[in-house]
Amino acid sequence: MAFAPASPVTGAPITGFTSPTYTLIADTAPDVNGKAYAVSALGGTQAGVVVSSSSYPFTLLFTRPKVIRQLPALGLNGRLPTAEKHVHSVCP
C-alpha cells in the first residue's frame, strides 16, 4: 500500500497554534489492510496538545478494502448493472 505521509507534518498558524509540526513514526495497524502512524513529537507552540502514548493514542490510520470488487457483466440490455464502490478510509 502506498500510503506514506512525509514527516514532519506542518500546519498553518491559527489561534493557540504557532507553526505546528507533528513528527510521525510507523505504528502497528489493527489489520493487514491498513497502515498506521503515531505522533511522536510536537513542534511549535501548541496549547493542550500531547504526543501519542498507550493511554492516549494520537494516531492516523488508513485502511483499504479487503476484497477488490470487479465490474459485473453487462446486462441483457447492454448496460452495466449497479456496481459496488470501494471504500478507503482515513481515521484520525
N, C-alpha and C positions, 0 to 999 in steps of 0.2 A: 504494500500500500504506500502511496507516495504522499503521505501527509507528514511534513517535517517543517514545523514553524521555525523561523530564524530566532536565535536568542542573542541578545535580549530583545524583548518586545517593548516598543516605546509608545507612549501616548501623548496627547496634546495637553498642555497645561489648562486646568479648569479650577474652580474654587476648591481648595483643600488638597489639590494635587499639582505640584510643581515639577515638571519634567519627569513624569512617572516612567519607570522602567521595570520590567519583570524578567528575571533570569529563569529560563526553563531547563529542566532536566527530564530525561526519559523516565517514565513511570510504568508500572505494570497495569495493562488493561484487563478488565474483568473477562474479556472474551478474545479469542484469537482473531476475530474480525474487527478489532479495534486497536487504536493507538492512544496512549495517554501520556501526558506531560504534567509535571508538578512545578509550581513556582517555588524556587529555592532561595531566591534573594530579591530584594526590592531596592530600587534606586530612586533618587529624587525625594521630595517631601510628600508623604502620603499619610495623612492623619487617620488613625484607626484601622490600618491595613496590616495584616500579618502574613507571614510566609506559611507554606504548607507544612503541616505536622500530622501525625497519626490521629490526633484528637480533633484537628480542624483542617481537613484537606482543602487545598486550594489548587485544583487540578483542571485540566482541559482534556476531554475525551472525544474522539472522533470514531464513529462506527460506520460500517458499510453492510449491505445485505449479505446474509449467509448464502443465499442462492440467487444467482443472476438469472433472471427470467428471460426467455426468448420470446420473440413475437409469435403470436398464434398464426395458423394458416389462414389464408383468405377465405371468406365465406362464399356461399354459392352465388351471391350477387357480385362477387369480385371485390368486396370491401373488406377492410381489416376490422375484425370484431374488437371490442373493448380490450385494451391491453393494460396489464397492471403496471404500476410505477415502481421504480427502485427508490428506496428511501435511505439517504445518508443523513447522519445527524452529528451535530457538534453540541456538546453539553459542557457548560462551564462548571 
